[in-house]
Amino acid sequence: MAVIWRRRPDVAQCAGLLHACLGTGRSGELLRNQNGELIMLAKLTWSLAFVAAIASTVRANDLTYNTTAGPIAVGATGVGNVPRFDPSLGVLRSVRINVLGLVSGTWGVENTSNLPENIGGYASGEYVGVIMPITLPAGFMYAPNPAFLPDPGTPLTPFDGTLDYGGTSGLTYTFANESGDGSPGQSADVYMDADLPGYVGSGNIAIMIGPLIAYGPYIPPSLQSTVSITATGSIQVRYTYDGFPTRICRAAPFSGCPCNNPSSNGIGGCANSLNSTGGMLDALGTASLSADSLVLSGTNMTNSSALYFQGSTYSNLQTVYGDGLRCVGGSIVRLGTKVNASGISQYPEPNDPSVSVRGGVAQPGQEYYQVVYRDLGNFCTASAFNATSGMAVLWTP
């Protein structure tokens, strides 16, 4: 099994943009360049393909595994195993699975009529192949259908009297790793909140292929044939993820905001009564236990009180929380309540304990942060509060 690890362009390689490269950022996202000026990316139409394309930020990394399953006989099932995404690396944003099917075997053909025949040739439509149903840990993929199509064609004499798939009236093809020209390769993009957890954790995920279904041969009725065929699946799994620190609890259109109020830029929390982008949380400074300068900065909130809190876990499956969504859980520590001005506040302020001290972070590892704030604008539900997007932070020694 081959592993490819690639880091996407960093900030310095992206012409000074703070959050994203113009070529890979999100539609409608406000960015700051190196001069502190706001930039908004071109507005694009939301579509499934676009949502998949923006599932990761510019700081994302790609980790790719390659493996094979097979050879698989007709009626049998094969499996390809690759490691799950290790959450200590960061936050998984999307998974791309590619499966290319290849067929190998023999195909014997005999002309049993008293007239000459021809077998093969691209325009003949004469081929043998298989259908390879795919089962993923989560998500869906259409079945690859690799085939062998003999080309160029071969003339066969009238039946020579012996059904041996040889002589002048017959022949036997031997083929290896043929794909055909149908849909031998298929891909699936997994990015929905409900599906990503199926790829995260320890151990392996299994890409199941089969049971294999034979189709063909498609030949004239005057030809008899015998087929022995197997298939191999070439599997590639690519994890795209953000390294720490990175934003979590993003209220995308498919995240489940309670009043159909997702963040207008797809990276904030659910929209509030004052701001369609929803409250946003950023992590500034250094998350180091020996030199803690981490600052949690909340923006785009209402002018109200805001409670900053820390959790030991987070979940892609966000739960409705007031007018918004919450994904931070586990052991909760309330860091402090602040008063927003112009929708902005932060923790810590001068004279506050540092985040690591107030949060009781005693050893290196991941912690997760979010803010819940009051919203009295009678905007969505009967609840008078909402939540920002969150931040996943890796504490170092």
Salt bridges, closest charged atoms under 4 A:
GLU29 OE1 - ARG26 NH1 2.95
ASP62 OD2 - ARG6 NH2 2.53
ASP62 OD2 - ARG8 NE 3.51
ASP189 OD1 - ARG96 NE 2.58
ASP242 OD2 - ARG93 NE 2.88
ASP282 OD1 - ARG247 NH2 2.52
GLU349 OE1 - LYS338 NZ 3.43
ASP352 OD2 - LYS338 NZ 2.49
